[in-house]
Amino acid sequence: MGDLQNGRKIKPGTIFHWRTMWWRQMSQFLLRDGVCWEAISYTGEGEKWGIRAGEHEEATCCVCGCKGASTSCQGRKCTKTFHFPCGAERGCIYHFFGEFKSFCWKHRPVQRVGRRRQQGETICVICLESMVGKPSYGALVCPACKHSWFHRACIQGHALRAALYHFRCPRCRDMETFQREMFRMGIKIPDRDAAWEEDGAFSDQYHRHSRCDASCCLHAGGREQSTEDGPWKLLLCNSCGSYGTHRRCSALGNTTSTWECENCAGPASEKSR
C-alpha cells in the first residue's frame, strides 16, 4: 500500500492482501502506469483472497475512450472493457464475493418484480425521499418482503455501516435472503462488525449496575459489596435496572427475587413482588 501512496510504479504480479485493500480505495490507482488489479486465490497466512497487479496498457475504456482499462465485462461474448470508476459512473455492477465478477450496463444482474408490486412512486425506507418504485440500477427492492425500496447509494451506505453481521432489510428484518440478493446486485458488505460496535462506542451500556442505593446501606463492607445469595444479595430494579439494593437494606426476605426502586414503584414506599 505504501508503494501505491508514494506513486511508485507497480510491477505486474505483485500481490497484496485482500483485507488491506478496498476496490473503492484502489480506484484512483487503476489508471496509473496501466496497472490492472485482478482478484486471485492464493495460500497465505490467514488470507484466502488476494489481489494481483497485471498489465493492460493497450486496453481502451469503452466509457471514456482512454487507455489503461482494467475491468472486463463477464457477460457472454461481451468485449467491453472499462476503468473501475468509469464503469461505476456508467452503471456497471461489481461483485464483491466469489470470483469478483464485473458486468457492463447491458449484462448486469437485474431484479425481477411483478407488475402488481411495481409503483410509479414510492419512498426510500432509508432516506425517506421519493423514488420510482420500479427495479433499476439506482432503485433496489428487498427480495423477501417486496415492499422495501431504497436508492442504491442509501443501501450501500447502510451496508458499510451495518456490515456483514448486522446488515438486513430495514423493514422486514430478513438477513439471509436479503444479503444474498444485495451481494448479487453489487452491494459491498464488509466482513466486520457494525460501525456502531467498533472502538467500544457503547461499552458503557454493557456494564451492569453493581451497588446498593438504599438510603442507609447496612453492609459492613460498603455499598459495593454483595453475595450470591442470602440477605446481602444485590437486587436490581425490576423495571429500570438503574438502582440496586441489598435484601436486608430494604427489609426484603431472603427468598425475594424481584424489587422495584422508588422511582418505578411510584410515590409509595419500595415494594417487593
Secondary structure, DSSP 8 states (H G I E B T S, - for coil): -HHHHTT----TT-EEEGGG--HHHHGGGTTGGGEEEEEEE---SS-SEEEEEEE-TT-B-TTT--B---EE--STT---EE-HHHHHHHT-EE--STT--EE-TTTS------GGG-EEEEEBTTT--EEEES--SSEEE-TTTS--EEEHHHHHHHHHHH-TTT---TTT---HHHHHHHHHTT----SS--GGGGGGTTGGGG----S---SS---TT-TT--BSSSTTBEEEBTTTSS-EEETGGGT--TT---EE-HHHH-SS--EE-
